[in-house]
Structures are given as structure tokens and as C-alpha cells.
């Protein structure tokens, strides 16, 4: 079952966000998109499973945030997760 997460990272700097996002290729990550809504960044990611997403947020993201933002980042990202019920991909036309 694929899993989608929407996270609000604790930074307002696109440069810092680039450093966070570019520092690791998470296991089980299918795609990741950065958007901005109401002046806040949103990171939308599609994972192979909820377990992959949970492991990344639990074990990997904390040390990355500490390295990029300092030992006391301004809070952990707010994360919403949901199961992907259908995946629709555009048909390839030739």
C-alpha cells in the first residue's frame, strides 16, 4: 500500500530546505514535491509504504534537521499521512 505524506518543515528558507532534501535519498521514497501555501513550505511525498515513511520521519529526518538547522530547530515538521487508494498515471501516447 502506497503512502502519501504532507509535511510542513520548520524552515522558511528555500536554501535550507534544499540542503535538507538533498542530503539523503530515503529508502522507499517514490516522489517528493515542494510547494508553498500561505507563506509556508509544504513537502508532499509518495512512499512505497507507511512503514517507509514512518522510519524516515522517526530515524532519519531528526539528525538531518539538527545538522542543517542547528541542534535546536524551531520544532519538528507537522506531518499528515494517508493511504493512497488509487494511482492514476497518464497514458503514454506515441
Buried (B, 14 or more C-beta within 10 A) or exposed (E): EBBBBBBBBBBEEEEBBEBBBEEEEBEBBBEBEBEEEEEEBBBBBBBBEBEBBBBBBEEBBEEBBEEBBEEEBEEBBEBEBEEEEEEEEEEEEE
